[in-house]
Amino acid sequence: MSDRKEMVVTPWQVSGDIDYNRLIDQFGVEPMTRELEDRIAKHAGFKHLQLRRGVYISHRDLDWWLGEFEKGNRVGLYTGRGPSGHVHLGHLLPWFFCKYLQDAFNAELYFQMTDDEKFLHRPGLTLEEAVAFTYDNALDVIACGLDPEKTHIFSDVDHIHHLYRLGVKVAKRITFSTVRAVFGFDNSVNIGAIWHPALQMMVCFLQSEREGENIPCLIPAAIDQDPYWRVARDVADKMGYYKPAQIHAKFLPGLGEGGKMSASQPDSAIFTVDPPEVAKRKVMMAFTGGRDTVEEQRKLGGRPQVCNIYAYYYFLFEEEDKALVDREHACRSGELLCGECKQELARRVAVFLRDFQARRREARDHLDDFLLEPVARKR
Ligand code: TRP
């Protein structure tokens, strides 16, 4: 018991042993249900791997958002990224899912790059670096296959003239004591960081404001972002907009023992820009649920429940449910050893990266088609 690390989950820090049930309690959100997963799948025409594997653990008002769509109303999507470095495979999970939802619900996706947030919170990061990562990371977003007609990527810094008008309206409705309590700010925090939450929250209403029509918004995000949406839901009432709905993803584990994939520990994560050979090396060095010796593993079997390699098959690299179960059994029985299992994953990761990197290169020519435009040019 004593070697369990205390769980910390805030928008700026995720560490320790993550207990999702406790998070659901603490954050006061609804657990995901089979019925809701199936309702999404019905509209999409198939059940996405991430839904089948329980990546989405909780939600707020997802049933309402689906109900609006089922009544024939338009619905929208919002997600984002804090561009402080290269994108790793863990970041791609929710973006792949956004692509699935965009297709299923014919929804516009507003994609926020909070380069301002990263600059304000990271002492060592220059604003120029953060903004450069906005455009670098946008290539990854585009490579996920989103529709240029229905996707609007924007930099808080470069597109502020499209955001500020709504941003100040939201900011006026949030007190300092609220953000201090919700985000745990103390007196040493810079005032930019105090303002930023208004800008992240306003995007919940951006499509509605731009189109002059109240459009239900769903936010796919990791649960650490929930504090923003809690405040945004209070503001929504005051602004006369719908409260944003949410669907919360688990964190993809890193390649090291415990924790999530983290950009701050380069070897714990596979980046989309990693040369396939580098990614292979990282896979081969990864932490597994294997035993100390071959004999022991043959006798006792591996432990997929604590194995990061297994997690990669589970979340990303094994589409077939039956093949996944077979792999799990082979591992538990001691028949499949870690080396072999890693080799196969490394091969799949390399195939994935080659393809993704080609799409990423192509995305450079289409970047402009995805960037947020002024309202006037849209209609
Ligand atoms: N704050 C998020 C981060 O640091 C980025 C973000 C902005 C976001 N808007 C969002 C994430 C909406 C999920 C959904 O990563």
Residues whose N, C-alpha, C, O or C-beta is under 5 A from the ligand:
A	BS01	LIG	P11 Y78 T79 G80 R81 G82 Q112 T114 Q200 P220 A221 Q225
